[in-house]
Amino acid sequence: MTAETEIKTLADLEFIPYLDDEGKINPELEKKIGVYAIFDSEKTLKLVSYSRDIYTSLKQHLVRQPNRCYWLKIQTIDRPSRSILAEIQQSWLEENGTIPVGNSHQKTAWNDAIDATPTMTDAEKQAYDQGDPLSQTKLLKNIARRVEAEIKETLSARGVTMEIRFNPKLKEQGRLDLK
């Protein structure tokens, strides 16, 4: 750790609302490097992670876990250093005393593209099994679009106003991730 990077404790950092009054993540976090902690509406820690672009990472988490992203604590650093970021992350996890769900058994739900295929109806599963590759791709895309609409509806109910665009190529695989 360099002398200029002091690890702040979670307890010393102020809670920041995940969304501002306009329903957006603070745009000043774009391209900011640092460690962030995400809390639910009850201010229970759900995830501690780090990123080279905090804004983009927070947007991904919001899409994947819209009902668990209400509060933040953030420490930024000036220069990218995986070792410093990992050290801050580990310090916060130890300070918390328990590993949050986003860093343990729900890690993929917080960090990986959304898999829409588990939402397939029995009829869709049958159509997929009996279809040719082109019809299978079309079916997966439609399932992904349905899940996308549900996510956008949930985000809208949360008051999110920023643009949410999913990668169209992943929809063909029945998966959703931001573009």
C-alpha positions in Angstrom: 0.0 0.0 0.0 1.3 3.5 -0.8 1.6 6.2 1.8 -1.0 8.3 0.0 -3.7 5.6 0.0 -5.2 5.4 3.5 -7.8 2.7 3.9 -10.9 4.3 5.3 -13.2 2.1 7.4 -16.8 1.4 6.4 -17.9 3.0 9.7 -16.1 6.2 8.8 -17.7 6.6 5.4 -21.0 8.3 4.9 -24.0 6.5 3.3 -24.7 7.8 -0.2 -28.1 7.2 -1.9 -27.7 4.8 -4.8 -29.9 7.0 -6.9 -30.0 10.8 -6.8 -33.3 12.8 -6.8 -33.5 12.5 -10.6 -33.3 8.6 -10.5 -29.8 8.4 -11.7 -26.4 7.1 -10.4 -24.1 10.0 -9.7 -22.4 10.7 -13.1 -19.3 12.0 -11.3 -18.5 8.3 -10.6 -17.9 7.6 -14.3 -14.3 6.4 -14.9 -13.6 6.6 -11.1 -11.4 3.8 -9.7 -12.2 2.5 -6.3 -13.9 0.2 -3.9 -17.7 0.4 -3.2 -20.0 -1.2 -0.7 -23.7 -1.7 -1.7 -26.4 -1.8 1.0 -30.1 -2.6 0.8 -33.0 -0.4 2.0 -32.3 -1.4 5.6 -28.6 -0.5 5.2 -27.6 -4.2 5.4 -24.3 -4.8 3.5 -24.9 -6.8 0.3 -21.7 -6.5 -1.7 -18.2 -5.2 -1.5 -16.4 -4.9 -4.8 -14.0 -2.7 -6.7 -13.8 -1.3 -10.2 -11.9 0.8 -12.7 -15.3 2.5 -13.5 -17.5 2.6 -10.5 -20.4 4.1 -12.4 -20.6 1.3 -14.9 -20.3 -1.3 -12.2 -23.0 0.2 -10.1 -25.3 0.4 -13.1 -24.7 -3.3 -13.8 -25.5 -4.2 -10.1 -28.7 -2.1 -10.2 -30.0 -4.0 -13.2 -29.1 -7.4 -11.7 -30.3 -6.6 -8.2 -32.7 -3.7 -8.4 -34.4 -4.3 -5.0 -31.1 -4.6 -3.1 -29.3 -1.4 -4.3 -30.3 1.5 -2.1 -27.2 2.8 -0.3 -23.4 3.1 -1.1 -20.1 3.7 0.6 -17.2 4.5 -1.7 -13.5 5.0 -1.5 -11.8 6.1 -4.7 -8.1 6.0 -5.6 -6.2 8.0 -8.2 -4.2 5.3 -9.9 -5.3 1.8 -10.7 -3.8 -0.8 -8.4 -5.4 -4.1 -8.0 -3.4 -4.8 -4.9 -4.6 -1.6 -3.1 -8.2 -2.2 -4.3 -8.2 -5.8 -3.1 -6.6 -4.7 0.3 -9.4 -2.1 0.8 -12.1 -4.7 -0.2 -10.6 -7.3 2.2 -10.4 -4.7 5.0 -14.1 -3.8 4.6 -15.2 -7.5 4.5 -13.3 -8.1 7.7 -14.7 -5.0 9.4 -18.2 -6.2 8.5 -17.7 -9.5 10.4 -19.7 -11.6 7.9 -19.3 -12.1 4.2 -22.2 -10.4 2.4 -24.4 -12.4 0.0 -23.0 -10.7 -3.0 -19.5 -11.9 -2.1 -20.6 -15.4 -1.3 -23.5 -17.6 -2.4 -25.1 -15.0 -4.6 -21.9 -13.8 -6.3 -23.0 -14.8 -9.8 -26.4 -13.0 -9.4 -24.5 -9.8 -8.6 -21.7 -10.1 -11.1 -22.7 -12.2 -14.2 -25.0 -11.6 -17.1 -28.6 -12.4 -16.4 -29.7 -15.8 -17.6 -33.3 -15.5 -18.9 -33.6 -19.2 -19.7 -34.9 -20.3 -16.3 -38.0 -18.2 -17.0 -38.9 -20.4 -20.0 -42.4 -21.8 -19.9 -43.0 -25.5 -20.6 -44.4 -24.6 -24.0 -41.2 -22.6 -24.7 -39.0 -25.4 -23.6 -40.8 -27.8 -25.9 -40.6 -25.4 -28.8 -36.9 -24.9 -28.1 -36.2 -28.7 -28.0 -38.1 -29.2 -31.2 -36.8 -26.2 -33.1 -34.0 -25.6 -35.5 -31.1 -23.3 -34.6 -32.7 -20.2 -36.1 -36.0 -20.7 -34.3 -34.1 -21.5 -31.1 -32.2 -18.2 -31.3 -35.4 -16.3 -32.0 -37.1 -17.9 -29.0 -34.2 -17.1 -26.7 -34.2 -13.5 -27.9 -37.9 -13.2 -27.1 -37.5 -14.7 -23.7 -34.6 -12.3 -23.0 -36.8 -9.4 -24.2 -39.6 -10.5 -21.8 -37.1 -10.5 -18.9 -35.7 -7.2 -20.0 -39.2 -5.6 -19.9 -39.7 -7.0 -16.4 -36.4 -5.5 -15.3 -37.1 -2.1 -16.8 -40.6 -2.1 -15.2 -39.0 -2.8 -11.8 -36.4 -0.1 -12.3 -39.1 2.3 -13.4 -41.0 1.6 -10.2 -37.8 2.3 -8.3 -37.7 5.7 -10.0 -34.8 5.0 -12.3 -34.7 7.5 -15.2 -31.3 6.8 -16.8 -31.1 4.9 -20.0 -30.7 1.2 -19.7 -29.5 -0.6 -22.9 -28.8 -4.3 -23.1 -26.3 -5.9 -25.4 -28.5 -7.3 -28.4 -26.0 -10.1 -29.2 -26.3 -11.6 -25.8 -30.1 -11.7 -26.1 -29.7 -14.3 -28.8 -28.2 -16.5 -26.2 -31.0 -15.8 -23.7 -28.8 -13.6 -21.6 -28.9 -9.9 -20.6 -26.0 -7.6 -19.8 -25.7 -3.9 -20.3 -24.1 -2.6 -23.4 
